[in-house]
Amino acid sequence: MRNSLAGLVSGMLFGVGLMVSRMADPAKVLNFLDIARHWDASLAFVMGGGVAVASVGFALARRMEHPWFNRQFPVLATAGITLRLLVGAGLFGIGWGLIGLCPGPALVALVLDPRPVAIFVVGMLAGLWGVRFLNQRR
């Protein structure tokens, strides 16, 4: 129960942050990516703030024996830079650049104005399902 509550609060805080920073607005994100014409540097400050907060969090986590809401830190498998990672990152970047949304902001935008975002979210979910299906077949 405590893990679920922590996840809910974290997710809501993340969503509020996306709304306040306007990162759930595809036009704002596309203007940030359009450095040739309508560049809007404000999202660089949002990202810088996120890096600063995450840096403090990682520094604190290094000093802890275990997370607040778990018995141990997860062990992450590190496979290095693989073709699969490069293809996934490339597809993510292309989608973000074409549409102005990535999964987190898309879910927030879906709540705010579902009509224009629904096709993206359906495509995103289909892609997630497709990758899971292909991974199970391997």
N, C-alpha and C positions, 0 to 999 in steps of 0.2 A: 504494500500500500504506500509506504514511504517513497519507494522508487517511482511509482506512478505519479504521485503528487509532485515530486521533484521534476519529473519529465513534463508534466502539465504546466507547471509554473515556468519552467525554462522555455518551453515552446511558446507560451503566451508572451513572455518577455521578448523573445526573438521576433514574434509577429508584430508586436507593438513597435519594436525598433525598426522593422522594415517599413511600417506605415509612417512613422515619424520621419525617417530618412528619405521617404518616397522611393525606396528601392523596389517597391511592389508596383511602381508606375513604369510601364515599359517605355514610354516616351522619355522619361528622365534618364533611364539606363541607356537608351539608344543615343541620347544627346551626349552622355558621358563617353560612349564608344566612338562617336563621330568627331574625331579630333580635327578634321579638315574644315568643317563648316560651323556646326552649332555646339561646339564643345562646352560642356558644363562640368567643371572640375569639382563640384561639391561632393560627388560620391567618392572622390579620392580621400576626402577628409573623413567620410564615414568608414571607409576601409582602414584608414590610418588609426582611427579610434578603436576599431575592432581588433587590429593587431596589437595595439597598446594594452587593451583589456585582456586579450588572450595571453600576452606575454606575462602579465602579472599572475594570471591563473596558472600558467605552466610553472612559473617560478615557485608559487605556493605549493603546487602539487608535488614538485620534486622533494619538498621537505616533509611530506606526509607519508605515513606508513601505509595508509589505505584511504580510499575515497570516503567522503562523508556518508554516502548512501550505499556502500557496497563493502564487501570484505577484502577485496583485492582489486588492483588496477588490471584492466584487460591486457592480455598479451596479444600484441598485434603481429601478424605475419608480415614480414618485410620481404618482398620478392624483387625489390629494386625497380628499375624502369623497364617495363616490358612493352611489347607491341600492343597488348590488350589495354594497358594503361594509357599509352599514347593515342590509340584510337578513341578510347572513351573520353579522354580530355579534349581531343579535337572535336568530337561530336558535341560535347557539352559547350565548348567555346563557340562553335558555329551556330548552334541553336540559340545561345545567349545573344550573339551578335545579330542574328536575323530577327529574332522576336523581341528581345529585350527582357526576357524572363528566364529564370532558372527555377529549379523545383521549389525552394522555400518561398520566394516571392510569388511564384505562380499560385501556390495554395492560399496565400494571403489575398492576392488579387481575385482569386476565385470567390472568396467570401465577399469582397467589396463590390465587384462588378463581374458576375459570372459569365455573361454572354460572350464577350470577346476572348476570354481566357479558357473557356471550356474545351475548345478544340485542342489547345496546347496540352491541357491536363490529361485529356483522353489519350492523346498521342504519347505523352510521357508515361502514362500508366501502361499503355500497350507496349512501349519499348522496354519498360521494366519487366513486364510479364514475359516478353520475348527473350530477353537475356536470361532470365531465370529458367525458362523452358530449355533454351539451348545449353545452359550449364548443366542441367539435370541429364541431358542426353549424352554429355561427354563422359 
